[in-house]
């Protein structure tokens, strides 16, 4: 165990501690003047401390054991998504959380992201790096993702559902899909996208009334805010409009720590979680925002190196799955705060406040570290 700890990727450890400092400062700043939420520095550090322990534990655990029991993990994930639909707690319009003792909550969709990475790896490893076949390889992988995608979509949680698809695309690419299949897929996706956009415009009101009957009309509100910002009401465009203004007001240097006017006037909804990038932009300006993105770049770079250096193809698949997840979450969260991506409930990894999100991100990074630490012969299952 000591030898494994010595072989851990030191730059990643340093980056995690940098995120802990940044997150503590930003979450505290975003919540200190909030009328209903006051998140103490102690609480943030405790969450990070527990998550770091989980990261180390996952790093020391052989990831190949998880791949061997992937079917059982998949079953647990599906059962949890079904159970939360019936017994879960509704937060911000989505029934996607289990309420735990002590006022804590757990979001199974976050855990399923990690489970899907392991399960897709197990399916892709059957080919041993050879070109994927449509019937025997691609369709089973797509089917494995489709079921949890639908279950999360009906919660409704569009953000995490999209992440499932991004993980699928990234892992199919590294799984050695044929270029002809990629080309055909792109043509189909672009064609379907154009068709759906056309139908969306033609049957906008009818679709809105239909979705409203199932409680999903807020999807269209967010889509309209992105596609037709000039046509939506000020209330629907409130968060994006104020976020863009706040980030712009930070300028080059920012207004200073604890001096974000928009944040501390509570003009930014969920500034401590989904909108945490606004706090960075307003209080530390372009310089602080660029530094944060640079740290993310270094993290992704280190993970890609681990993937390249992996002695086993399964390890490379796992790392690429985690990288795909992180890259999209970062791009989507930052993009929606500056108005170039639709508004979703996706948090900024390692910085946004949220126990489940932080824990799953740490476990995901621990899985990557496990790939680096376990390059020896195949382990026994138990």
N, C-alpha and C positions, 0 to 999 in steps of 0.2 A: 504493500500500500504506500509506504514511504517513497519507494522508487517511482510509483505512478505520480505522486504529488510533485516530485521533482521534475517530471517530464511535462507538466502542464504548460500550456502556452502562456507565457508571462505577459505578452502584450494584451491578450484578451483579459487577463486578470486586472491589469492596470486600467483598461477601458471600462470594465465593470465598476471599479471604484470611482472612476470619473463620472459615470452615469449616476452613481449613488449620490455624489455631491451635487450634481446638476439637478437631479430629481428632487432632492431634499430642499434645495433652495427655491426651485420653481413652484413646487406644490405648496410649500409654506407661504410663498408670496401670493399665490393665487387664492389661498383659502383664509389668509389672516384677517381680511376685512369682509369675508363672506357673511351674509346675514344668518344663514342656517348651518353652515359647515365651517368648522375650525379644526384643521388637521394639524396636530402637533408634530414637531420635529421628531420627538421620541417615537411616535407611532410610525412615521415614515421609516426611520432607521430600524425599528423592530421588523417591519415588513421586509425590508431589504436584507436584514440579518438572517431571517428565516429562509428567505429565497436563496441567499448565498450558500447556506447549508445544503439546501436541496440541489443547487448547482453542483457542489462538490460531490454529494452522494451520487448523483446521476453520472457525473464524470467517471467515478470509480467503478460504476456498474457497467458490465460488458453489454454494449448495445446489441450484440449479436444474439443474446438471449431473448431480447424483446422481439427481434425479427422471427425467431423460432416460434414464439407464442402469439404472433400477429393475429391469427384468426380469433383467439380468445379476447385480445384487446379490442378488436373490431366489434365483437359482440357486446362487450361492456360499453363501448362508445355509443352504439345504436340504442341499446336499452336505456342509457342515461338521457339521450335526446328524446326518446319517446316518453320517458317518465317525467321529464321537465315540462313537457307540453301539457300534461295533466295535473301535475302536482307542484309545478314551479311557481315562483313569484314573478309578478309582472312589474318590470321597471322600465320607465321611459317608453311604454307602449309595446314592449316585447316580453313574452313569457319565456325567459331563458335562464333563470337563476334559481338555484335551490337555496332556501334560507337555512343557515346553519346556526347552532347555538352561539350566543355571544354577539348577536347582531351581524355575523359574517354571512357572506353569500358566496356561492360557487357557480360558475358558468360552464356547463359541460361542453359547449361548443368550442371553448378555448382548448380544452383537453383533447377534443376530437381532432383538432388540427395536428397535434403531435402524433396521435394514433394513426391518422391517415398517412403521414410521412413514413411510419414504420411499416404499415400494411402495403403501401405502394412499393416500397423497397423490397418487401418479401415477394411480391408478384413479379417485379422486374428481374429479380435475381434468378428466376427460373430460366431466363434466356442466357445468363452468363455473359452479358455484354454484346451478344449478337443482335442483328437487326430485328426490331420488333415486328411481329405478325399481327395483322388486324384482328382476326378472329380469336386467336389463342392468347394474345397479350394485351392489345390496346382495348378491346371491348371489355374484358374482365376488369381492367384498371379503371376505365371510365364508369363501369357499373358500380364498382366499390365506392367511388366518390359520389355518384349520383344520389344514392339513398340518403346519406347524411346531408348532402346539399339541399335536398327537398325538405328534410326534417327541420333544418335550421332556417330555411327560407320561410316556412309557414309560422315561425315563432312570433313575429317576423324579425329576422336578423340578416339583412341583406349584406352587411359588411363581412361577417364571418363566412357567409355562403360564398361570396366572391373569392375570399382567400382560399377556400377549398379548391376552386377552379384554378387559381394561380399556382398552387402547389402541384396540381395535376399537370399543368402545362410545363412547368419547369422540370419536373421529374421525367415526363415522357421525352422531353428534349434530351436530357442527359442519358436517358435509357436507350438511346440509339434508334430513334424513329427515322424512317426513310424521308429524304427530302421531298420526294413526290407526295408522300402523305402529309407533310407539313404544308406544301403548296396547296393541295386540295382542301385541307382544313382551313387555311387562310381564306381561300376563295369562298368556301361555305360560310365562314364566320362573317366576312364582309358582306356577303349577299344577304344573310339573315339579319345582320345589323341594319342594313339599308331598308329591308322589307319591314322590320319591326318599327323603325323610325317613321316610315311612311304610314303604316297602320296606326301608330301612336297618334300622329297628327290627325288622321282621318276620323278616328273613333275616340278622341280624347275624352269627351264628356261621358260617353257610355262606359268607357273603361273605368273612369273615375268613380262613377256611381256603382259599378260592379264591385270594385275593390273596397269601396267604402262599406258595402254590406258585409264584408268579411273583416273589416277593421284594418285594411292595408292601404288606405288612401294616402297615408303619409309618404309612401314610396313615390307616388306621383308628385307630391309637393316638392320633394327633394330633387326629382328629375327635372321638374319645371324650373326650379331655382337655378339649375345648372344650364339647361338648354335654352330657356327663355327668361333670363333674369329681368328683362325690361317689362315683362307681362305679369309677373307675380306681385303679390301685395308686399308691403314693407314688412309685415309680420313674418311672412314665409322666408324673406331674404334677410331677416334680422341678423342671424348669427354670422353668415358669410360677409355681409356688408360691414359689420362692426369689426370682424376679425381682420379684414383687409385694411381698414382704416387704422386699427391699432398697430398692426405690423408696420405700416407705412409711417406712422407717427414716430416709430423708434429710430428712423433714419439710420445713419451709419453707426453711431455710438450707443444709441438707446437712451432711455430716460433715467436709467439707474435702478439698481435692485430695490424693490419695495416701492418704486415710484411710478409704476405703470398706471397712468390715469384711467384708461378704459378698463383695465383688469380690476383695479381697486374701487372703481365706481360700479362694478358688477354689470357692465355692459356686454361682457363676453360669457355666454352660457357655458357651463362645464369647463371653466378655465383650468381647473386642477386636474382634469382627465383628458377628454377628447381634444380640448382646445389649448393644451399646454404649450404648443409651439407659439401661440400668440403671446404668451407671457415672455418667452425667450426673445421674440422679435421686438416687442415693445420696450422691454427693460434693458436688453443688451444689444439691440439694433442688428444691422446687417452683419457686423463683425461677430457678435455672439451666435447668430443663427448659422453663419458659415462655419464657425468653429464646431458647432454641434453636428452639422452635416459631415464635416471632415472626420469627426470621431466615428460616426456611423460608417463612413467609407473605409476607415482603417479596420473596423470590426468585420465588415464584409470581406475585405481583402485577406484578413487572417483566416477566415473560414474557408475561402476559396483555396488558399494554400494548403489547408488541411485536407480538403477534398482531392486536390491534385496529388498530394503525397500519400494518400490512402493506399495501402497495399491490397485492399479488397474492394471489389466493385460495389458491394453493399454499403460500405462506409461512404463512398463518393455519392451514392444516391441519397443517403440520409442527409449529408451536409448540403447538397444542392436543394433538397426539399426545405430545409431550414432557411437557407439563403433566399430562396424564392419567397417564402413567407415574410421574412424581415424586409426585403427590398420593397415588396408591394405595400406593406404596412407603413413604412417610412414615406414612400412616395405618395400614397393616398392621404395620409394624415396631413403632411405638409401641403400637398396640392389642394386639399379641400379648404385649408385655412387661407390660401392666397387666391382662391377662386378658379383654379384650373382643373379641379376634379369635383365630382358630385359629393355632397355632404353625406357621410356615413358615420357609424358609431365606432370606427376603428381608432384604437389608441396609438400613441407614439411609443414604440418599444423602449422599455427600461426607464422612461422619463415620466409618462403619464401615471397618475395615481390609480391604483386598482390592484387588489390582492391577487385575484385569479390571473389577470393578464401578466403581472410581474412574475408570478410563480411559473406559469407556462413558458414564458420567454426564457426564464432561467433554466428550466428543465430542457428546453430546446437547445440552448447553448451548451448545457451539460452533455446532451447527446452528441453534439459536435465534438466536444472535448473527449468524450468516450471513444470516438472514432480515432482520435489522435493517440490515445493511451493504449488502445487494444489492437495491436498489429500482429499479435502472436498467433499460434494455432487456434483452431476453433475450440470454444469452451464446451464443457459439459452443461447440459440444460440445468440440472440441479445436483 
